[in-house]
Amino acid sequence: MFLNRQRILAEFLQRAGRPVGKIELMKWAFLLKMESVSKGGAAFYEFVPYHYGPFSFGLTRDANELEKTGWLTGSDKTWELTAKTGRPPLPAELESDVRRIVERFRNVSQNDLVRQVYRSHVTYTVNSHIEQLATRPIAAPGIYTVGYEGRQLDGLLDLLVQNGIRRLADVRRNPVSRRFGFHKSTLARHCNLLEIEYVHVPELGIASEERSHLSATRDYAELFARYERETIPSQSQHVDRVAAWMAESATAILCMERDACDCHRGRLASRLHELTQLPIIHLR
């Protein structure tokens, strides 16, 4: 019922013993991720530079879900634990790290907390409405590629921001996903919040039925060879359009697989390199 990361949110609120500001809880979770031994565990929230420094869309979504199920109660600015019993205990290491964060910052004002976080992690201030202590990177034009396999939405967005990407070209034929954040409409909305243009180019994807019976490495190699031989030439106008974007500003092509060698975007990147002579850069 409870993921460890959701139990951590409840543990923060229980140990605080008071309503906790939403910005405050976000910064406690960020510090747990960045400055503790456990880092919140393997599947803890990831963060992206946003209007008040480091922010997690995933954390906000989980907190809202916990509120709907009656574990939290929220106002415009705070969250408070309502159901204090009935959840499984945290592993000892996580509980210890949560306790240290709360003991350290429970009596620190929200303004002072934000100030400390900003000065310790300046790259997360690049989109801040409060104070920008670093400049948002702007990458040189190149053939950038990225896969979201094994990532959270916030981790993907952070990777794009920190690498100076200003446009994301989704080359999935069917941009749907069960994982939060990677359905076309959701991804487009969140990219827009980070001032990253989202475009979908389904013509450069591979139909799901072509992937349905693949099993061996050889099957994938044959699929990608056929994509390179047939799809790329037949969709030259869309390839040229993406090539123009690449030459204009830092644009990354997106698909699911983490490794571009296991994805058709690797073959597409090679063709884009031929057209533009720009370097291929696989974001990891």
Protein Blocks (a to p, Z undefined) as FASTA:
>chain_A
ZZfklmmmmmmmmmnopacdfklmmmmmmmmmmmpmklnpjklccddddfkopadfklmm
mmmmmmmnopaccdfkbccdfblghiacddfklmmmmmmmmmmmmmgcfklmmmmmmmmm
mmlmmmcckbccbdcdddddddddddfehiafklmmmmmmmnopabdcdfbfblcdfbgh
iafklmmmmmmmnopacdddfklmccfklmmmgcbfmlmmmmmmmmmmmmmmmmmmmmmm
mmmmmmmpccddddfblblklpfklmmmmmmmmmnopacdddZZ
